[in-house]
Amino acid sequence: MALDQAQLREELIAAFHLDQVPEEKRDELLEKMTEALLKHIFLETMDKIGEDGVKEYEALLERQATPEEMDTFFETKIPGYNVFIRQVAEQFKEEMTKAI
């Protein structure tokens, strides 16, 4: 998954005004948000690739496919996968903003 976590961190800090939060608490919040986002991306991805895609994904996991093979798999199943990930991340930030 080609998600720039440093950029994501900065976007979350800006979106939720976490620059004013003490560093220890900010890091804790960012860790939880990032974990929730990655789970959200995973679920959206599995939904998008469908049952057959999930089976192929599980087979790749079983044979311990390389990150490059995984990237190729996801790009094949979801053309423009990086754009898809970015859209899911943006949707997540919007949902989180509404919830707060």
GROMACS elastic network, one bead per residue, 0.5 to 0.9 nm:
[ bonds ]
;  ai    aj funct       b0    kb
    1    67     6  0.80494   500
    1    70     6  0.79077   500
    1    71     6  0.62701   500
    1    74     6  0.83387   500
    1    81     6  0.85282   500
    1    82     6  0.77422   500
    1    85     6  0.81608   500
    2     5     6  0.89414   500
    2    71     6  0.78306   500
    2    81     6  0.87410   500
    2    82     6  0.64377   500
    2    85     6  0.82215   500
    3     6     6  0.88595   500
    3     7     6  0.84621   500
    3     8     6  0.77121   500
    3    82     6  0.76025   500
    3    85     6  0.74124   500
    3    86     6  0.78965   500
    4     7     6  0.54175   500
    4     8     6  0.61607   500
    4     9     6  0.86620   500
    5     9     6  0.59613   500
    5    10     6  0.86111   500
    5    34     6  0.84118   500
    6     9     6  0.50740   500
    6    10     6  0.64290   500
    6    11     6  0.87231   500
    7    10     6  0.51690   500
    7    11     6  0.61978   500
    7    12     6  0.86570   500
    8    11     6  0.50230   500
    8    12     6  0.61276   500
    8    13     6  0.85553   500
    8    34     6  0.82707   500
    8    89     6  0.86062   500
    9    12     6  0.52120   500
    9    13     6  0.61886   500
    9    14     6  0.86770   500
    9    30     6  0.69144   500
    9    34     6  0.79805   500
   10    13     6  0.50698   500
   10    14     6  0.62063   500
   10    15     6  0.85258   500
   11    14     6  0.51513   500
   11    15     6  0.59110   500
   11    16     6  0.84818   500
   12    15     6  0.50050   500
   12    16     6  0.59527   500
   12    17     6  0.79601   500
   12    18     6  0.76659   500
   12    30     6  0.73937   500
   12    33     6  0.83006   500
   12    34     6  0.88747   500
   12    93     6  0.76394   500
   13    16     6  0.55751   500
   13    17     6  0.55683   500
   13    19     6  0.59725   500
   13    26     6  0.82299   500
   13    30     6  0.78892   500
   14    17     6  0.50546   500
   14    18     6  0.66105   500
   14    19     6  0.71720   500
   15    18     6  0.79034   500
   15    93     6  0.75700   500
   15    97     6  0.78788   500
   16    19     6  0.84667   500
   16    93     6  0.88667   500
   16    96     6  0.88845   500
   16    97     6  0.73975   500
   17    20     6  0.65999   500
   17    21     6  0.80033   500
   18    21     6  0.51460   500
   18    22     6  0.83614   500
   18    23     6  0.89168   500
   18    26     6  0.62359   500
   18    29     6  0.87601   500
   18    30     6  0.88644   500
   19    22     6  0.79077   500
   19    23     6  0.82565   500
   19    26     6  0.77728   500
   20    23     6  0.86192   500
   20    26     6  0.86294   500
   21    24     6  0.83311   500
   21    25     6  0.65748   500
   21    26     6  0.56308   500
   22    25     6  0.55184   500
   22    26     6  0.59669   500
   22    27     6  0.86146   500
   23    27     6  0.60121   500
   23    28     6  0.85400   500
   24    27     6  0.52559   500
   24    28     6  0.63413   500
   24    29     6  0.87669   500
   25    28     6  0.50505   500
   25    29     6  0.61791   500
   25    30     6  0.85645   500
   26    29     6  0.50985   500
   26    30     6  0.60317   500
   26    31     6  0.84996   500
   27    30     6  0.50734   500
   27    31     6  0.60540   500
   27    32     6  0.86501   500
   28    31     6  0.51903   500
   28    32     6  0.63878   500
   28    33     6  0.86954   500
   29    32     6  0.52121   500
   29    33     6  0.61043   500
   29    34     6  0.84988   500
   30    33     6  0.50079   500
   30    34     6  0.58840   500
   30    35     6  0.83769   500
   31    34     6  0.51954   500
   31    35     6  0.61039   500
   31    36     6  0.85996   500
   32    35     6  0.51237   500
   32    36     6  0.61598   500
   32    37     6  0.85693   500
   33    36     6  0.50838   500
   33    37     6  0.60661   500
   33    38     6  0.85868   500
   34    38     6  0.60832   500
   34    39     6  0.85537   500
   35    38     6  0.51956   500
   35    39     6  0.62537   500
   35    40     6  0.85940   500
   36    39     6  0.51709   500
   36    40     6  0.61577   500
   36    41     6  0.86924   500
   37    41     6  0.61226   500
   37    42     6  0.85138   500
   37    88     6  0.84175   500
   37    89     6  0.68004   500
   37    92     6  0.67213   500
   37    93     6  0.87354   500
   38    41     6  0.50252   500
   38    42     6  0.60872   500
   38    43     6  0.86191   500
   38    89     6  0.87489   500
   39    42     6  0.50140   500
   39    43     6  0.61745   500
   39    44     6  0.85627   500
   40    43     6  0.52216   500
   40    44     6  0.61118   500
   40    45     6  0.84376   500
   40    88     6  0.77133   500
   40    89     6  0.84556   500
   40    92     6  0.77946   500
   41    44     6  0.51599   500
   41    45     6  0.59351   500
   41    46     6  0.85434   500
   41    85     6  0.66304   500
   41    88     6  0.63064   500
   41    89     6  0.74512   500
   42    45     6  0.50727   500
   42    46     6  0.61307   500
   42    47     6  0.85393   500
   43    46     6  0.51616   500
   43    47     6  0.61023   500
   43    48     6  0.85354   500
   44    47     6  0.50979   500
   44    48     6  0.61028   500
   44    49     6  0.87526   500
   44    88     6  0.77063   500
   45    48     6  0.50459   500
   45    49     6  0.62251   500
   45    50     6  0.86307   500
   45    74     6  0.83931   500
   45    78     6  0.83716   500
   45    84     6  0.86680   500
   45    85     6  0.84483   500
   46    49     6  0.53329   500
   46    50     6  0.62433   500
   46    51     6  0.79627   500
   46    53     6  0.75581   500
   46    54     6  0.61659   500
   46    57     6  0.88734   500
   47    50     6  0.54085   500
   47    51     6  0.79623   500
   47    54     6  0.85275   500
   48    53     6  0.85820   500
   48    77     6  0.83932   500
   48    78     6  0.75452   500
   49    52     6  0.73610   500
   49    54     6  0.65784   500
   49    74     6  0.82739   500
   49    77     6  0.60933   500
   49    78     6  0.70918   500
   50    53     6  0.52636   500
   50    54     6  0.61749   500
   50    55     6  0.87958   500
   51    54     6  0.50823   500
   51    55     6  0.63952   500
   51    56     6  0.88124   500
   52    55     6  0.51306   500
   52    56     6  0.63796   500
   52    57     6  0.86294   500
   53    56     6  0.50142   500
   53    57     6  0.60372   500
   53    58     6  0.85532   500
   53    77     6  0.73890   500
   54    58     6  0.60951   500
   54    59     6  0.85721   500
   55    58     6  0.50967   500
   55    59     6  0.62572   500
   55    60     6  0.87141   500
   56    59     6  0.50454   500
   56    60     6  0.62954   500
   56    61     6  0.87202   500
   56    73     6  0.87896   500
   57    60     6  0.50662   500
   57    61     6  0.63019   500
   57    62     6  0.86847   500
   57    70     6  0.80868   500
   57    73     6  0.79374   500
   57    74     6  0.87730   500
   58    62     6  0.61493   500
   58    63     6  0.87372   500
   59    62     6  0.50208   500
   59    63     6  0.63479   500
   59    64     6  0.85181   500
   59    65     6  0.87740   500
   60    63     6  0.53252   500
   60    64     6  0.60698   500
   60    65     6  0.52339   500
   60    66     6  0.86738   500
   60    69     6  0.82954   500
   60    70     6  0.74798   500
   60    73     6  0.89247   500
   61    65     6  0.60494   500
   61    70     6  0.87900   500
   62    65     6  0.77936   500
   65    68     6  0.80140   500
   65    69     6  0.59082   500
   65    70     6  0.65598   500
   66    69     6  0.51267   500
   66    70     6  0.63488   500
   66    71     6  0.86795   500
   67    70     6  0.50052   500
   67    71     6  0.61291   500
   67    72     6  0.85966   500
   68    71     6  0.50421   500
   68    72     6  0.61738   500
   68    73     6  0.85394   500
   69    72     6  0.50675   500
   69    73     6  0.60786   500
   69    74     6  0.86774   500
   70    74     6  0.62075   500
   70    75     6  0.85034   500
   71    74     6  0.52666   500
   71    75     6  0.60552   500
   71    76     6  0.84985   500
   71    81     6  0.85694   500
   72    75     6  0.50732   500
   72    76     6  0.60172   500
   72    77     6  0.85728   500
   73    76     6  0.51457   500
   73    77     6  0.62202   500
   73    78     6  0.84667   500
   74    77     6  0.50593   500
   74    78     6  0.57177   500
   74    79     6  0.77676   500
   74    81     6  0.64952   500
   75    78     6  0.50814   500
   75    80     6  0.62990   500
   75    81     6  0.52177   500
   75    82     6  0.80669   500
   76    79     6  0.58115   500
   76    80     6  0.87557   500
   76    81     6  0.84477   500
   77    81     6  0.82972   500
   78    81     6  0.52863   500
   78    84     6  0.78223   500
   79    82     6  0.85714   500
   79    83     6  0.87718   500
   79    84     6  0.84852   500
   80    83     6  0.53307   500
   80    84     6  0.63585   500
   80    85     6  0.88503   500
   81    85     6  0.61648   500
   81    86     6  0.85933   500
   82    85     6  0.50862   500
   82    86     6  0.62441   500
   82    87     6  0.86516   500
   83    86     6  0.50492   500
   83    87     6  0.61736   500
   83    88     6  0.86602   500
   84    87     6  0.51028   500
   84    88     6  0.62576   500
   84    89     6  0.86347   500
   85    88     6  0.51191   500
   85    89     6  0.61507   500
   85    90     6  0.86331   500
   86    89     6  0.50085   500
   86    90     6  0.61508   500
   86    91     6  0.85610   500
   87    90     6  0.50874   500
   87    91     6  0.60974   500
   87    92     6  0.85032   500
   88    91     6  0.50496   500
   88    92     6  0.60785   500
   88    93     6  0.86908   500
   89    93     6  0.62846   500
   89    94     6  0.86979   500
   90    93     6  0.51386   500
   90    94     6  0.62609   500
   90    95     6  0.86514   500
   91    94     6  0.51020   500
   91    95     6  0.61627   500
   91    96     6  0.85830   500
   92    95     6  0.51093   500
   92    96     6  0.60927   500
   92    97     6  0.85159   500
   93    96     6  0.50727   500
   93    97     6  0.60428   500
   93    98     6  0.86238   500
   94    97     6  0.50619   500
   94    98     6  0.62458   500
   94    99     6  0.86235   500
   95    98     6  0.51785   500
   95    99     6  0.61856   500
   95   100     6  0.87627   500
   96    99     6  0.50094   500
   96   100     6  0.63110   500
   97   100     6  0.52757   500
